[in-house]
Amino acid sequence: MISEIKFEYCSLHYLNQWLSNDKRFVETLAGQSNDSKLEILKKAAVFYKVARNLPETGDTKKGMRRYQPVLDIIDKVTHPTKESEVINVVNGAQKAISDSYHKGKVLSLTTKFLWLKVRHPILIYDSRTKTAIEAETGNYEDFCIKWKEAYERNLKGIERACAKLYKMSNYTTNPMIATEDYIKKISEEQWFMDRVFDIYLWHNPTGID
């Protein structure tokens, strides 16, 4: 099993990532402004290092705003998405984005953008995470099965770390927002615990227990 101290580190790591980046991405994509959503997609694409995967020939060189085709696609995804529907939703969005940009291998960026729109039960596909859980490359269904199996094996450690996270309020990037009550509330959310495990997997690409 993964040691508790590792999860403690990953829980604080993700809390700071949430405060510094993901919170703003998620809240903006939940809004109504098309302009704001497009601007935040640009920032998210840079942060998640997927901007290079979508050539401008798929949008601006066709006279569209940057990432407008992506926004049109993910805006159609409703929240919440039932867990049983996740595979079809992700594969459908991946195909639509790939077709719009004439670009293969967009699974990672698709799941990252969809997670920012929906959060749980979307799981973020990443090459390092895929390697850690020994999932088949490019197979999102296999990835989800193996991710969930690994998550369940380590659930108690994740829960213990998240339950203690509020004590780290003064060590966050924004203690004004991250009060003890705020941290207690979000650290109990399934989407937050999912991302804590993602952080662990990303830092341990050679394998886990």
Secondary structure, DSSP 8 states (H G I E B T S, - for coil): ---HHHHHHHHHHHHHHIIIIIHHHHHHHTSS-HHHHHHHHHHHHHHTT-GGGS-GGGTGGGT--TTHHHHHHHTT--SS--GGGHHHHHHHHHHHHHHHHT-S--HHHHHHHHHHHH-TT-----HHHHHHHT--TT-HHHHHHHHHHHHHHTHHHHHHHHHHGGGGGGGSS-TTT--HHHHHHHHTSHHHHHHHHHHHHHH-TT---
